[in-house]
Amino acid sequence: MYLTLAAVILNLSACDFMSDHQSTDEVAAHNAWVRATPPGATTSALYLTLNNPTDQAISLVSISSSISDRIEIHHTVTEEGMMKMRPLDNVDISSKSTVELAPNGIHGMLFDLTQPLKEGGELNFELNFASHPPITLVAPIQKGSPSAIKH
């Protein structure tokens, strides 16, 4: 009887500790893809979905890859009837929310590519956050999503 009671108390204590100190799921990236480049092109775009299930806002501050000397975070805006890209310093992902980097919106812009991005290939890259460990991903290279307007 005492052994059973001790096990129940120990189990309840462990549950109480875990509820106070339980870590939430980590920020995740999904559906990443990179636009294939035509011959001679030295720029491309990177798209993905970021999910932040944590209780804290997270800020994406940069994207890096060995295939590009510079990757900037951009936002496509319409000014005076023309679509233009504007650089962003970061992308904030609120607590328990999702942000999509997509054609005609926020996206990663790859400059000075060291080689062509051929459809069917893959691109390794890293997402860097202000107060969260980096996420390393592999994205397929494709011509574009069926509903996307060419970038």
SVG drawing of the C-alpha trace seen along z (x, -y; Angstrom):
<svg xmlns="http://www.w3.org/2000/svg" viewBox="-3 -56 33 58">
<polyline fill="none" stroke="black" stroke-width="0.4" points="0.0,0.0 2.8,-2.5 4.7,-1.6 1.6,-2.3 0.9,-5.6 4.5,-6.6 4.4,-5.8 1.2,-7.9 2.7,-10.9 6.0,-10.7 3.9,-10.5 1.8,-13.5 5.0,-15.5 6.5,-14.7 3.4,-15.8 3.3,-19.1 7.0,-19.7 6.4,-18.9 3.4,-21.2 5.4,-24.1 8.6,-23.5 7.2,-21.7 8.9,-22.9 6.7,-23.7 7.2,-22.5 9.9,-24.2 9.5,-26.6 9.3,-24.6 9.7,-25.3 7.5,-23.4 6.9,-23.4 10.2,-25.0 11.0,-25.3 13.4,-27.4 12.6,-28.7 14.7,-27.2 16.8,-29.7 16.8,-30.2 20.2,-30.0 22.5,-32.9 20.3,-34.1 22.1,-34.9 19.1,-35.4 16.3,-33.2 13.7,-33.2 13.1,-30.9 9.6,-30.2 8.4,-28.3 6.0,-28.3 7.1,-29.0 5.1,-27.8 5.7,-29.1 3.8,-27.0 5.7,-28.5 4.5,-31.0 7.0,-33.6 7.2,-35.6 10.2,-34.6 12.0,-36.8 13.6,-35.5 16.6,-37.8 18.5,-36.1 18.8,-33.3 22.1,-31.8 23.3,-29.2 26.7,-28.3 25.2,-28.7 24.5,-32.4 26.7,-35.3 23.7,-37.2 20.1,-36.2 17.8,-39.0 14.3,-38.9 12.0,-40.8 8.4,-41.8 6.5,-42.4 4.4,-45.5 2.2,-47.3 3.0,-51.0 1.2,-53.1 0.0,-50.0 3.5,-48.4 4.8,-45.5 8.1,-46.2 10.3,-44.4 11.3,-46.0 14.0,-44.5 12.9,-43.6 15.2,-43.5 13.3,-40.6 10.1,-38.6 8.3,-38.4 6.3,-35.2 3.9,-35.8 3.3,-33.2 1.2,-30.3 1.0,-31.6 2.2,-30.8 3.9,-33.0 4.1,-32.1 7.0,-33.2 5.3,-33.0 5.4,-34.4 4.2,-38.0 4.6,-38.4 7.4,-37.9 10.2,-35.7 13.9,-35.0 15.8,-36.6 19.0,-34.8 21.6,-37.0 24.9,-36.2 24.3,-32.5 27.5,-30.5 25.7,-28.0 22.4,-27.6 19.5,-26.2 18.2,-23.3 14.7,-21.9 14.8,-18.6 17.8,-19.6 18.0,-20.6 19.3,-23.6 20.6,-23.5 20.0,-26.7 19.8,-27.9 17.2,-30.1 18.7,-32.3 16.5,-33.7 17.1,-36.5 16.5,-34.3 16.1,-30.8 18.5,-28.2 19.0,-28.2 17.0,-25.7 18.9,-23.9 16.7,-22.8 16.9,-21.2 14.5,-22.6 13.6,-21.2 14.3,-23.3 11.3,-23.7 9.9,-25.9 7.2,-27.3 3.9,-26.5 0.9,-26.3 -0.9,-29.2 2.2,-31.5 2.8,-34.5 6.4,-34.4 8.8,-36.3"/>
</svg>
